[in-house]
Amino acid sequence: MGVAVTRWLIGGLGALMMLGGIAIAATPLSGGDLFGALFMFVPGAVLVAAVLLERTRYRSLHAELSGDGHGPGGGETGRPDGRFQPTEERFVDPTTGVPMRVWVDPSTGERRYVAER
């Protein structure tokens, strides 16, 4: 829940900054101050792009869209459904130190990351 709210706040701030930059460029009183407009527009565009492109690491799109919480190591909260098979690929998450195993759906190639217990 908190991640979604933060994304909305950052995206909204970025959109407001972009609109502010457009307004500064379009205002006749400022003489179409291009530097001031870019000073607002460019960081706003970066914030919007960051929100649109950011995904929490080791998380599947399904977990992101369903709002499931984070499991140990930042991966999935539990074992994936039956179409996924464990692989021999394992690694240690460098931030948490939690060993992770990669699961794959052979029909689509979709990967999921689950903490080894």
Secondary structure, DSSP 4 states (H G I P E B T S, - for coil): -HHHHHHHHHHHHHHHHHHHHHHHHH-TTTT--HHHHHHHHHHHHHHHHHHHH---TT--HHHHHHTPPP-GGGS-SS---TT-EEEEEEEE-TTT--EEEEEE-TTT--EEEEE--
